Amino acid sequence: MKKAFIAALLATVSSAAIADVDSVLHFTPTPFKDTVLNCERDKHITPKRSALILENYALMAANNGERVALVTLRNGASGQRIYNQEHIVAVLGDCSRVLPHAFELRLDAREQRSLQIYFGKQQQPVLQLLSGE
């Protein structure tokens, strides 16, 4: 009886540990970062035009499909601006485009800041990010 209980307990703990592994983010390659992709699908989904400059980004993914980007953004305007999820678009592996989850960022003139933005769970990998600069 004790052996059965211990085996059941170990199985529960093991499955919980495996579930956690699936949600661990890891950096993914970005071979399309500086490439012009001529995807026709969802071409109408575009980032809002602005003075937001996407200086750099690194893409991350989890085995459970969660997609995240670590971005460095700069305000190219001469005054303070507020940027949000409408200013960044991700191009996915099937050429579809998605907006990130809601965020708001207030930047002073020429200020630069890094942050994580979330694209939720996606079956396709993120190929590149677009901004409306």
Phi, psi and omega per residue, in radians:
M1 nan -0.769 3.117
K2 -1.100 -0.707 -3.132
K3 -1.099 -0.712 3.130
A4 -1.131 -0.732 3.125
F5 -1.109 -0.800 3.140
I6 -1.110 -0.723 3.113
A7 -1.096 -0.749 3.116
A8 -1.129 -0.719 3.121
L9 -1.113 -0.778 3.108
L10 -1.104 -0.696 3.117
A11 -1.105 -0.694 3.120
T12 -1.155 -0.817 3.128
V13 -1.102 -0.731 -3.141
S14 -1.106 -0.756 -3.137
S15 -1.183 -0.592 3.084
A16 -1.168 -0.691 3.122
A17 -1.150 -0.682 3.116
I18 -1.136 -0.715 3.117
A19 -1.062 -0.699 3.121
D20 -1.147 -0.644 3.128
V21 -1.076 -0.638 -3.137
D22 -1.151 -0.373 -3.120
S23 -1.738 0.064 3.121
V24 -1.337 2.213 3.130
L25 -1.396 2.490 3.034
H26 -2.387 2.622 3.133
F27 -1.220 2.463 3.128
T28 -2.019 2.652 3.114
P29 -1.098 2.658 3.117
T30 -2.200 1.138 -3.092
P31 -1.197 -0.279 -3.106
F32 -1.802 0.230 -3.053
K33 -0.986 -0.825 -3.088
D34 -1.932 0.498 -3.105
T35 -1.938 2.503 3.046
V36 -1.510 2.014 3.101
L37 -1.663 2.255 3.137
N38 -1.747 1.036 3.123
C39 -1.446 2.279 3.122
E40 -1.558 -0.467 -3.082
R41 -1.171 2.343 3.110
D42 0.997 0.499 -3.104
K43 -1.092 -0.354 3.130
H44 -1.300 -0.260 3.088
I45 -1.516 1.815 -3.084
T46 -2.233 2.693 3.092
P47 -1.231 2.578 3.099
K48 -1.113 2.341 3.128
R49 -1.124 2.369 -3.108
S50 -2.914 -3.130 3.070
A51 -1.618 0.204 3.121
L52 -1.258 2.187 3.132
I53 -1.908 2.141 3.089
L54 -1.486 1.646 -3.059
E55 -1.183 -0.784 -3.083
N56 -2.857 2.775 3.046
Y57 -2.720 2.696 3.035
A58 -2.260 2.350 -3.101
L59 -1.680 2.505 3.110
M60 -2.302 2.646 3.119
A61 -2.559 2.741 3.043
A62 -2.071 2.757 3.135
N63 -1.069 -0.404 3.137
N64 -1.441 0.039 3.082
G65 1.722 -0.051 3.125
E66 -1.152 2.362 -3.137
R67 -2.119 2.291 -3.086
V68 -2.427 2.612 3.039
A69 -2.245 2.392 2.990
L70 -1.700 1.969 -3.021
V71 -2.045 2.599 2.966
T72 -2.003 2.065 -3.067
L73 -2.030 2.573 3.103
R74 -2.323 2.425 3.046
N75 -1.452 1.963 3.138
G76 -1.473 -0.033 -3.114
A77 -1.470 2.841 3.136
S78 -1.514 0.003 3.098
G79 -2.327 3.042 -3.140
Q80 -1.177 2.472 3.115
R81 -2.392 2.717 3.047
I82 -2.001 2.200 -3.136
Y83 -2.020 2.679 -3.140
N84 -2.555 -2.928 -3.056
Q85 -1.075 -0.283 3.134
E86 -1.342 -0.183 -3.066
H87 -1.648 -0.092 -3.125
I88 -2.307 2.402 3.083
V89 -2.302 2.438 3.062
A90 -1.794 2.387 3.013
V91 -1.726 2.162 -3.100
L92 -1.654 2.988 -3.070
G93 -1.059 -0.402 3.093
D94 -1.694 0.261 -3.131
C95 1.263 0.130 3.032
S96 -1.338 2.833 3.138
R97 -2.171 2.475 3.118
V98 -2.393 2.598 3.035
L99 -1.546 2.655 3.078
P100 -1.284 2.953 3.012
H101 -1.104 2.778 -3.049
A102 -0.996 2.352 2.988
F103 -2.643 2.797 3.058
E104 -2.431 2.353 -3.075
L105 -2.371 2.117 3.109
R106 -1.764 2.127 -3.123
L107 -2.159 2.364 3.029
D108 -1.292 2.995 3.132
A109 -0.945 2.220 3.103
R110 1.095 0.131 3.139
E111 -1.238 2.533 3.129
Q112 -2.153 2.437 3.138
R113 -2.606 2.613 3.078
S114 -1.914 2.503 3.110
L115 -2.778 2.878 3.053
Q116 -1.656 2.395 3.003
I117 -2.148 2.548 -2.994
Y118 -1.938 2.384 3.116
F119 -1.960 0.144 3.107
G120 1.278 -2.888 3.132
K121 -1.546 2.206 -3.124
Q122 -2.323 2.498 3.080
Q123 -1.305 -0.543 -3.100
Q124 -1.668 2.623 3.074
P125 -1.309 2.739 3.026
V126 -1.411 2.202 3.125
L127 -1.581 -0.723 3.136
Q128 -2.832 2.867 3.080
L129 -1.949 2.529 3.102
L130 -2.124 2.503 3.008
S131 -2.172 2.902 -3.066
G132 -1.608 0.506 -3.127
E133 -1.263 nan nan
